[in-house]
């Protein structure tokens, strides 16, 4: 036991070693996999080499999100899975949900010409890809119902800079340097009212607490009373601070900071 040490995975050698150990572990538990509905031919296939285990079919079959009470919400609350964003499919799905959320939520708050020009379906794909590849501390998280992404968010240590290239807003977060932050959060407009956003939001808060954050905050548009009620329902409250998000030739949007002790 004298030569044991912990190593944070950060090199190709580490990633290959971890992948091999994962694969050997899975091959050693075929009975468990059968119970989860995973065929043994899949176990021996090249899919076991995927860099993102949580997006694989067996992961969706065995890794549930926050369990729904049996019978609660009917079929809508079945087959739900949290997925850490790590593939091009995930980044595109998140970007699309963000764009749909913007168009649906901010139509009266954001200038129409800005919305039409800037808020494209793929606007955030590169941002989310860079977040994952650079490991800058911004974590993308999706909620899937079966194979359908229904909600997504980004959580991180409180931003001291703006992570969205081309935007012109700044966040005065100096007093919140050691806090967790929900940087963005959207549910597909067609999937709202089913409890998906609440499940995903609570999972992100749980992960931030597990990561050591004692407090968290999220910005919400002042006029978005539905979202403000949502955050209040999850224990967040406005702390009296805010941020103005300016747009060319238009009054700025006024975002309120909602906070909670985790």
C-alpha angles and dihedrals in degrees: 000000000000098000098048119122139165117244126192108225108247109133136066089249091057093047092050092047092050092047092051093049090048091051093048090049093052093048088055095059107053093143092059091047092051090054088053090051097251114144117227092233087064089053090059096042129100090256088083087073094064112134091221112055095180092064095055122107093247090052091055089048095051108023110073126185121232101331115250118225107260108268094009112133093357119237092345091074096048129099095016120162135180111224126190108225108248109130136066088251090058094046092050092047092050093047092050093049090048091051093047089048092052093049092048100040105034102036092116096036103047122061111260094230091053091048093050094044102039110024101075124156092254098039095116101033094100092044093053091044091052091047089057098040096044094043089220093163098263108121122200116211129183135189114218128195100204103311095337120099107221105169139011143179144173122231129184148140107299109289118245090182134033111263095195109091114223096022120117103209125111128199121218096214100144093117090050099051095130096043131103119241137203096219096186136356131181138160120204105264091233091054100050122120094036099097096254096119092051093052093050094044093051091048091054091049090049091051093049091051090047088052090058103262112142095191137026139190140193131194118231131184109257093229093049096094093166092058091044090054089048093054092044088053088057094052100267123130136184110263095199097260126110146172129226115222108202125210126190114267092356138089112267122259113246115224121193122211113232115194140190138180106237 
